[in-house]
């Protein structure tokens, strides 16, 4: 018989993936942008930020399974760490987005 913990972990992964849908969608758009334009800096930052955000989102969701075994203090430190990493990933994404917007504005001004 399959252990019920397996289904608990599977459901947590599923919930993590569902909550990551906006990040996944943005990652797909970023990859599409990179393939079409061949840009390096901006698309790399966009893709890297999205991948890290997806991993953080899933790990935050899955980590709730371990709260009993870790204890609340370790779990809290883990969440602080994940939130710090998510913050840095958001900064990477924002810088990539800023570079993209600057490039588009420059292109628009040159073609006008």
N, C-alpha and C positions, 0 to 999 in steps of 0.2 A: 504494500500500500504506500502511496506517495505521501510524504510528510506535509502537513498543513502549512509549515513554514515556507515551503516551496511556493505555494499559492499566494501566500502573503507577500513574499518577495516579488513574485510575478505581477501581482496587482499594484505594488508600489512602483515597479518599473513602468507599468502601463500608465499610472497616474503621472509619473514624472515625464513620460513622453507626451502625454496630453497637455500638461502645463508648459511643455517646451515647444508646442506647435508654432507660436509666433517667432521664436528663435530659429526653428527649422525653416520656416517660410522665408525669413530674412536671409538665412544662410544660402538657400537655393537661389534667391535673387542676387546675392553677392557673387556666387559662383558663376551665374549666368553673365553678370556684368563683367567679370574678369575674362571669361571666354570671348565675349564680344569685343571688348576694348583692348585687352592685353595689358591693362594698367597693372602696375606693380605695387606701389606703396599703399594707395588708398584701398584697393581690393584686398590686399593681404591683411591689412588691419581690420577691415570689415569681416573677413572670413575668420581670422584668428579670434577676434572678439566674440563672434557668434558661437564658434565651437566651444570656447571656454564657458560661455554662458549656458549652453546646452548641458555640458558636463556638470556644472554647478547646480543647475536646476534638478537634474536627475539625482545627483548625489545628496542633495538636501532632502528630497522626497524619500529616497531609500534609507537614509540615515535614521529616520524615525523608528525603523525596526530595531535598531540597536540601543535605543534610549534606556531600556531596562538593564541591559548588560553593561553599558558604559557608565551609567549614572548621569544625573542631570548636569553635574559640573563639567565633565568631559564633553558631554553632548553640547553644552553651551559654548565651550571653547571651539568645538568643531564647527558649529554654526557661525561663530564669529569669523573663523578662518575662511569658510566658504563665502560669507558675505564680503569679506575683504577681497577675495579673488574675483568675485562677481563685480565688485566696484572697479577693479583694475581692468577687467574685460570690457566693462561699459565705457571706460575711458579710451581703451584701444578702438572700440567701435566708433565712438564719437569723433576721435581724431581722424579716422578713416573717412567718416561721413563728411567732416569738415573739409578734408582734402578733395573729396569728390565734388562738393558744392563749389569750392573755389575754382576747380577746373572747369566746371560747367558754366559758371558765371564768366570766367575769362573767355571761354569759347563763344558764349553768347555775345559778349561785348566785341569780340573780334569779327564775328560774322554780321554784326549789325551795321 
